[in-house]
């Protein structure tokens, strides 16, 4: 029974390793060789593809780009609505940045007393002016009705051309919120307009009964609903076949235009890609030297036990890189530091286990028994050390954006890669190494 379990784990480890190698392989291969006095170049593509582009996403300090800091002008916003307006502003800027095509961008909020700041990092951006204009403009929310176009114009018109402005904009909207239909129980989006907006909305709905009414945010439609009846009290409901998450997202977009918060640029830094390439090169060189020293030490000091630990360490590196591509993790220079630190911690678990095994062997216990006791008695130390480190990673990453803790993206990158490395090292140190030892132990015992 136990032998079957060991065989299953061994095949599982092999399968995971092969999958990690496939994910880690680059999509393009370039070879250059001298054959019969001629320079020959090979350019090969990977014969298969995945649903997503598997590449290592580099952060601002490695890929180069722009670091922008904005101050939100909250003076004209009611103090009770400032927090909601700030969150809506952040969500709106994230949407704009993603629409700009920068999927690896980072948008963070920072609040100190009455200062509301947004930190936007755009890796790989070259046109700084265009990025600043994109991020810095105030959200434009407007309600549009169907336009009367000729059949020829309709065939070539875009979605924006099919609707014309009505004069009802975000400044007329007091708020948007999620509510649930008393009849169906499905989520709905409720809108409330001010006195001026109530009159305009009443006129719009009276002349558009049975016709579509669209809501545009920054020239993009976020809702197209059909007017069922005239609405004169300034309170409307958008219902449809959407879930709670979609309703909340629509509310956030509407509030981004309902509570337009002007922002001003207070800091701008451009980082060149040359510095990033040099940092990557030096970090990789340091990492390879450190990894080689660790592998050599384990093999020389622990002999064949160390060789098995080195195999586990190689599997650890392959799995880590694969997860970086799959998640994907935006890799920064501090993130590389966290990865290299987790490599040392992965080896540390094996050292604790091997030293406990030596103590059991000195007590005269059989090798198989000493191995099992070594893993069992070293686990307490390994668990406590890694739990303490994970708590530190949690505080550094600050997932709830507590104002009294760090909010820096660089520090968060370090915390993320270190925490991810710890979880993988526990798998390779306990499962992989133990399975390999059990397979070889059966031959020794």
PLY file of the C-alpha trace (Angstrom):
ply
format ascii 1.0
element vertex 445
property float x
property float y
property float z
element edge 444
property int vertex1
property int vertex2
end_header
0.00 0.00 0.00
2.74 2.41 1.00
4.84 1.45 -2.02
1.91 2.25 -4.30
1.53 5.66 -2.69
5.24 6.38 -3.14
5.02 5.35 -6.78
1.99 7.60 -7.29
3.75 10.59 -5.68
6.87 9.97 -7.76
4.85 9.99 -11.00
2.95 13.07 -9.82
6.22 14.90 -9.13
7.52 13.89 -12.54
4.32 15.11 -14.21
4.44 18.47 -12.41
8.11 18.88 -13.33
7.51 18.14 -17.02
4.54 20.54 -17.07
6.68 23.25 -15.43
9.46 22.72 -18.01
6.96 23.06 -20.87
5.58 26.30 -19.40
9.08 27.66 -18.74
10.24 27.12 -22.33
10.37 30.31 -24.41
8.02 30.66 -27.37
10.91 31.37 -29.75
14.34 29.73 -30.00
17.30 31.37 -31.62
20.45 29.42 -32.52
23.57 30.56 -34.32
26.31 28.17 -35.41
29.33 27.90 -37.70
28.81 25.00 -40.14
31.41 24.28 -42.87
32.69 27.80 -42.69
29.24 29.35 -43.01
27.29 31.26 -40.36
23.93 29.52 -39.94
21.02 30.92 -37.95
18.02 28.95 -36.71
14.72 30.52 -35.65
12.31 27.93 -34.25
8.87 28.38 -32.74
7.31 26.28 -29.99
5.02 23.74 -31.73
2.14 24.37 -29.32
0.45 27.35 -27.67
-1.57 28.11 -24.56
-4.72 30.09 -23.89
-2.62 32.92 -22.45
0.69 34.47 -23.39
3.19 32.80 -21.07
5.92 35.29 -20.39
7.66 36.76 -17.38
5.99 40.10 -16.69
8.60 42.66 -15.73
7.80 45.57 -13.46
8.62 49.23 -13.85
12.19 49.00 -12.52
13.07 46.15 -14.91
11.12 47.00 -18.07
11.38 50.78 -17.80
8.38 53.08 -18.03
6.68 55.89 -16.18
5.92 56.48 -12.50
3.13 59.01 -11.92
1.73 60.40 -8.67
-1.55 62.34 -8.63
-3.32 64.25 -5.88
-7.11 63.97 -5.81
-8.78 67.34 -5.23
-11.42 66.47 -2.65
-12.26 70.02 -1.57
-15.53 70.12 -3.53
-16.64 66.63 -2.47
-18.80 66.07 0.60
-16.61 64.59 3.39
-19.01 61.67 3.84
-18.67 60.76 0.15
-14.92 61.21 -0.22
-13.96 57.61 0.48
-16.49 56.31 -2.06
-15.37 58.91 -4.60
-11.73 57.96 -4.08
-12.44 54.25 -4.64
-14.50 55.04 -7.75
-11.67 57.23 -9.02
-9.14 54.43 -8.55
-11.37 51.90 -10.34
-11.94 54.29 -13.21
-8.23 54.94 -13.69
-7.53 51.20 -13.60
-10.11 50.73 -16.35
-8.55 53.51 -18.41
-5.06 52.10 -18.00
-6.21 48.62 -19.04
-8.00 50.13 -22.04
-4.69 51.83 -22.91
-3.26 48.32 -23.26
-0.97 48.25 -20.21
-2.14 45.08 -18.48
0.86 45.01 -16.12
0.22 48.53 -14.81
-0.08 49.15 -11.08
-2.61 51.62 -9.63
-2.33 52.20 -5.88
-4.01 54.52 -3.42
-2.34 56.35 -0.57
-4.13 58.41 2.07
-2.54 60.47 4.82
-5.00 62.57 6.83
-6.75 64.77 4.22
-4.31 63.99 1.41
-5.66 61.53 -1.20
-3.02 60.32 -3.65
-2.93 57.90 -6.56
0.28 56.18 -7.63
0.25 54.87 -11.21
3.13 52.79 -12.62
3.11 52.10 -16.36
5.82 49.63 -17.42
7.01 49.85 -21.01
5.25 53.16 -21.77
7.12 55.38 -24.23
4.64 58.19 -24.90
4.57 59.83 -21.47
2.40 62.76 -22.49
-0.34 60.50 -23.85
-0.28 58.40 -20.68
-0.55 61.49 -18.44
-3.47 62.84 -20.47
-5.20 59.47 -20.37
-4.89 59.04 -16.60
-5.31 62.66 -15.59
-8.62 63.61 -17.17
-11.85 63.59 -15.15
-14.40 60.86 -15.84
-17.06 61.89 -18.39
-20.43 60.23 -17.84
-23.28 61.01 -20.21
-26.67 59.60 -21.17
-27.36 59.18 -24.90
-30.46 58.41 -26.93
-30.75 56.68 -30.30
-29.72 58.84 -33.25
-31.70 59.01 -36.49
-29.28 57.85 -39.21
-29.78 57.01 -42.85
-29.51 53.33 -43.86
-26.20 54.06 -45.62
-24.73 55.77 -42.53
-26.05 53.06 -40.21
-24.19 50.31 -42.07
-20.80 51.97 -41.42
-21.53 53.64 -38.07
-19.81 52.67 -34.84
-21.68 52.06 -31.61
-20.93 55.61 -30.45
-22.37 57.02 -33.70
-25.70 55.25 -33.12
-26.39 57.38 -30.02
-26.44 61.16 -29.58
-25.94 63.20 -26.37
-29.04 64.26 -24.42
-27.49 66.86 -22.14
-27.82 64.57 -19.11
-24.35 63.97 -17.64
-22.60 62.75 -14.53
-23.06 66.09 -12.75
-26.81 65.42 -12.69
-26.43 62.00 -11.06
-26.43 62.01 -7.25
-25.48 58.37 -6.78
-25.83 54.83 -8.07
-26.30 51.82 -5.82
-27.11 48.11 -5.95
-30.55 46.93 -4.89
-32.52 43.72 -5.37
-35.79 43.35 -7.25
-38.69 42.56 -4.87
-40.26 40.39 -7.59
-37.34 38.33 -8.92
-34.67 38.86 -6.25
-32.10 39.66 -8.95
-29.65 42.55 -8.50
-30.51 45.92 -10.04
-28.79 49.27 -10.33
-30.72 52.20 -8.86
-30.03 55.77 -10.05
-30.90 59.04 -8.28
-30.78 62.42 -10.06
-30.73 65.97 -8.69
-33.52 68.46 -9.40
-32.11 69.59 -12.75
-31.35 66.02 -13.79
-34.87 64.91 -12.81
-36.43 67.32 -15.33
-34.02 66.38 -18.13
-34.43 62.66 -17.46
-38.22 62.98 -17.47
-38.14 64.61 -20.91
-35.73 61.94 -22.23
-37.82 58.99 -21.02
-41.09 60.52 -22.29
-39.82 60.70 -25.86
-37.95 57.40 -25.79
-40.52 54.90 -24.47
-39.72 51.54 -26.06
-36.39 52.85 -27.36
-32.83 52.26 -26.12
-31.10 54.66 -23.77
-27.34 54.28 -23.42
-24.91 55.36 -20.69
-21.39 56.22 -21.87
-18.33 56.62 -19.65
-15.28 58.15 -21.32
-16.86 57.60 -24.75
-17.46 53.90 -24.06
-20.91 52.36 -23.40
-21.36 50.72 -20.01
-25.13 50.15 -20.28
-27.76 50.12 -23.03
-31.27 49.67 -21.62
-34.76 50.01 -23.08
-37.06 52.67 -21.60
-40.26 50.95 -20.46
-42.21 54.00 -19.26
-41.72 57.72 -18.54
-39.85 58.41 -15.27
-40.62 61.74 -13.65
-39.48 61.33 -10.05
-35.73 61.29 -10.80
-35.27 57.69 -9.62
-34.54 55.00 -12.23
-33.69 51.31 -12.10
-31.50 49.41 -14.56
-32.46 45.74 -14.59
-31.16 42.93 -16.73
-29.55 39.54 -16.84
-26.45 40.36 -14.77
-25.10 39.00 -11.49
-24.14 40.84 -8.30
-20.52 41.29 -9.35
-21.53 42.88 -12.65
-24.02 45.14 -10.86
-21.35 46.33 -8.42
-18.97 47.00 -11.30
-21.59 49.09 -13.08
-22.30 51.04 -9.89
-18.58 51.74 -9.49
-18.36 53.02 -13.07
-21.44 55.19 -12.68
-20.19 56.68 -9.42
-16.87 57.41 -11.09
-18.76 59.79 -13.34
-21.32 60.87 -10.73
-18.56 61.98 -8.36
-15.95 63.41 -10.75
-12.82 64.15 -8.76
-10.21 66.29 -10.52
-6.62 65.15 -10.03
-3.35 66.97 -10.50
0.04 65.51 -11.37
2.52 66.15 -8.54
5.33 63.76 -9.46
6.56 62.17 -12.67
9.58 59.91 -13.13
10.67 58.10 -16.25
12.83 54.99 -15.88
14.88 53.81 -18.83
14.92 50.15 -19.87
18.74 50.13 -19.89
18.82 50.31 -16.09
16.30 47.47 -15.95
18.34 45.23 -18.24
21.48 45.86 -16.23
19.64 45.09 -12.98
18.26 41.85 -14.39
21.66 40.78 -15.68
23.40 41.43 -12.36
20.59 39.81 -10.36
20.62 36.69 -12.53
24.40 36.46 -12.27
24.25 36.78 -8.49
21.41 34.26 -8.34
23.25 31.69 -10.45
26.42 32.06 -8.40
24.46 31.69 -5.15
22.44 28.75 -6.47
25.60 27.04 -7.70
27.29 27.50 -4.32
24.27 26.05 -2.52
24.06 23.06 -4.87
27.80 22.38 -4.51
27.69 22.67 -0.71
24.75 20.27 -0.39
26.37 17.70 -2.70
29.77 17.83 -0.95
28.54 17.92 2.64
25.56 15.56 2.52
26.73 13.36 -0.39
23.84 11.52 -2.04
21.33 13.12 0.34
22.53 16.49 -0.85
22.19 15.41 -4.47
18.54 14.51 -3.85
18.03 17.87 -2.14
19.58 19.56 -5.20
17.10 17.73 -7.43
14.30 19.09 -5.25
15.83 22.57 -5.50
15.87 22.39 -9.31
12.22 21.27 -9.30
11.48 24.18 -6.95
13.01 26.67 -9.41
11.10 25.20 -12.37
7.75 25.30 -10.57
8.35 28.84 -9.31
9.11 30.21 -12.77
6.06 28.41 -14.19
3.79 29.99 -11.55
5.30 33.42 -12.25
4.15 32.99 -15.86
0.75 31.47 -15.08
-0.49 33.90 -12.40
1.23 36.14 -13.78
3.52 37.78 -11.21
4.81 41.23 -12.09
8.49 40.73 -11.36
10.45 43.65 -9.90
14.00 43.85 -8.60
12.82 43.41 -4.97
10.71 40.52 -6.27
13.85 38.86 -7.61
15.39 39.37 -4.17
12.43 37.63 -2.57
12.83 34.69 -4.95
16.55 34.33 -4.21
15.88 34.54 -0.47
13.25 31.81 -0.73
15.82 29.56 -2.46
18.00 29.72 0.64
15.00 29.01 2.85
14.11 25.99 0.69
17.56 24.51 1.33
17.32 25.37 5.01
14.39 22.95 5.43
16.47 20.12 3.98
19.39 20.93 6.27
17.14 20.74 9.33
15.77 17.39 8.17
19.19 15.90 7.39
20.68 17.01 10.71
17.79 15.43 12.59
18.35 12.24 10.60
22.02 12.23 11.63
21.02 12.51 15.30
18.68 9.54 14.95
21.35 7.50 13.18
23.81 8.24 15.98
21.23 6.85 18.39
21.55 3.54 16.53
18.19 3.59 14.74
17.78 1.93 11.30
18.10 4.21 8.30
14.42 4.04 7.33
13.31 4.82 10.88
15.85 7.65 11.19
14.60 9.17 7.95
10.94 9.17 9.05
11.82 10.54 12.50
14.03 13.19 10.93
11.19 14.50 8.80
8.67 14.28 11.63
10.78 16.00 14.30
12.15 18.69 11.98
8.64 19.65 10.86
7.88 21.69 14.00
10.89 23.95 13.42
10.21 24.23 9.70
6.53 25.08 10.29
7.19 27.72 12.95
9.92 29.45 10.94
7.84 29.58 7.76
4.67 30.72 9.53
6.57 33.65 11.05
7.95 34.57 7.62
4.49 34.31 6.05
3.08 36.67 8.70
5.81 39.15 7.80
4.98 38.74 4.11
1.31 39.43 4.87
2.17 42.66 6.68
4.53 43.78 3.91
2.03 42.95 1.15
-0.76 44.74 3.07
-3.68 43.28 1.06
-6.27 45.46 2.86
-4.37 48.72 2.16
-4.11 49.70 5.83
-2.78 53.25 5.97
-0.41 52.53 8.87
1.42 49.83 6.86
3.45 49.80 3.66
1.72 50.58 0.35
4.78 50.51 -1.92
4.50 48.28 -4.98
8.19 47.35 -4.78
7.88 46.05 -1.22
4.69 44.22 -2.12
6.52 42.52 -4.98
9.17 41.31 -2.57
6.52 40.00 -0.16
4.58 38.22 -2.91
7.54 36.35 -4.40
8.89 35.45 -0.97
5.52 34.07 0.21
5.01 32.16 -3.04
8.53 30.74 -2.71
7.85 29.58 0.84
4.75 27.62 -0.17
6.59 25.97 -3.06
9.63 25.23 -0.88
7.40 23.44 1.63
6.11 21.25 -1.19
9.56 20.46 -2.60
11.26 20.16 0.79
8.67 17.90 2.42
6.86 16.07 -0.41
9.50 15.89 -3.17
12.57 15.21 -1.04
10.74 12.77 1.24
9.37 10.82 -1.72
12.82 10.58 -3.31
14.34 9.47 -0.02
11.64 6.87 0.55
12.25 5.39 -2.89
16.00 5.17 -2.32
15.54 4.13 1.33
13.66 1.02 0.27
16.75 0.00 -1.63
19.10 0.71 1.26
16.95 -0.83 3.98
0 1
1 2
2 3
3 4
4 5
5 6
6 7
7 8
8 9
9 10
10 11
11 12
12 13
13 14
14 15
15 16
16 17
17 18
18 19
19 20
20 21
21 22
22 23
23 24
24 25
25 26
26 27
27 28
28 29
29 30
30 31
31 32
32 33
33 34
34 35
35 36
36 37
37 38
38 39
39 40
40 41
41 42
42 43
43 44
44 45
45 46
46 47
47 48
48 49
49 50
50 51
51 52
52 53
53 54
54 55
55 56
56 57
57 58
58 59
59 60
60 61
61 62
62 63
63 64
64 65
65 66
66 67
67 68
68 69
69 70
70 71
71 72
72 73
73 74
74 75
75 76
76 77
77 78
78 79
79 80
80 81
81 82
82 83
83 84
84 85
85 86
86 87
87 88
88 89
89 90
90 91
91 92
92 93
93 94
94 95
95 96
96 97
97 98
98 99
99 100
100 101
101 102
102 103
103 104
104 105
105 106
106 107
107 108
108 109
109 110
110 111
111 112
112 113
113 114
114 115
115 116
116 117
117 118
118 119
119 120
120 121
121 122
122 123
123 124
124 125
125 126
126 127
127 128
128 129
129 130
130 131
131 132
132 133
133 134
134 135
135 136
136 137
137 138
138 139
139 140
140 141
141 142
142 143
143 144
144 145
145 146
146 147
147 148
148 149
149 150
150 151
151 152
152 153
153 154
154 155
155 156
156 157
157 158
158 159
159 160
160 161
161 162
162 163
163 164
164 165
165 166
166 167
167 168
168 169
169 170
170 171
171 172
172 173
173 174
174 175
175 176
176 177
177 178
178 179
179 180
180 181
181 182
182 183
183 184
184 185
185 186
186 187
187 188
188 189
189 190
190 191
191 192
192 193
193 194
194 195
195 196
196 197
197 198
198 199
199 200
200 201
201 202
202 203
203 204
204 205
205 206
206 207
207 208
208 209
209 210
210 211
211 212
212 213
213 214
214 215
215 216
216 217
217 218
218 219
219 220
220 221
221 222
222 223
223 224
224 225
225 226
226 227
227 228
228 229
229 230
230 231
231 232
232 233
233 234
234 235
235 236
236 237
237 238
238 239
239 240
240 241
241 242
242 243
243 244
244 245
245 246
246 247
247 248
248 249
249 250
250 251
251 252
252 253
253 254
254 255
255 256
256 257
257 258
258 259
259 260
260 261
261 262
262 263
263 264
264 265
265 266
266 267
267 268
268 269
269 270
270 271
271 272
272 273
273 274
274 275
275 276
276 277
277 278
278 279
279 280
280 281
281 282
282 283
283 284
284 285
285 286
286 287
287 288
288 289
289 290
290 291
291 292
292 293
293 294
294 295
295 296
296 297
297 298
298 299
299 300
300 301
301 302
302 303
303 304
304 305
305 306
306 307
307 308
308 309
309 310
310 311
311 312
312 313
313 314
314 315
315 316
316 317
317 318
318 319
319 320
320 321
321 322
322 323
323 324
324 325
325 326
326 327
327 328
328 329
329 330
330 331
331 332
332 333
333 334
334 335
335 336
336 337
337 338
338 339
339 340
340 341
341 342
342 343
343 344
344 345
345 346
346 347
347 348
348 349
349 350
350 351
351 352
352 353
353 354
354 355
355 356
356 357
357 358
358 359
359 360
360 361
361 362
362 363
363 364
364 365
365 366
366 367
367 368
368 369
369 370
370 371
371 372
372 373
373 374
374 375
375 376
376 377
377 378
378 379
379 380
380 381
381 382
382 383
383 384
384 385
385 386
386 387
387 388
388 389
389 390
390 391
391 392
392 393
393 394
394 395
395 396
396 397
397 398
398 399
399 400
400 401
401 402
402 403
403 404
404 405
405 406
406 407
407 408
408 409
409 410
410 411
411 412
412 413
413 414
414 415
415 416
416 417
417 418
418 419
419 420
420 421
421 422
422 423
423 424
424 425
425 426
426 427
427 428
428 429
429 430
430 431
431 432
432 433
433 434
434 435
435 436
436 437
437 438
438 439
439 440
440 441
441 442
442 443
443 444
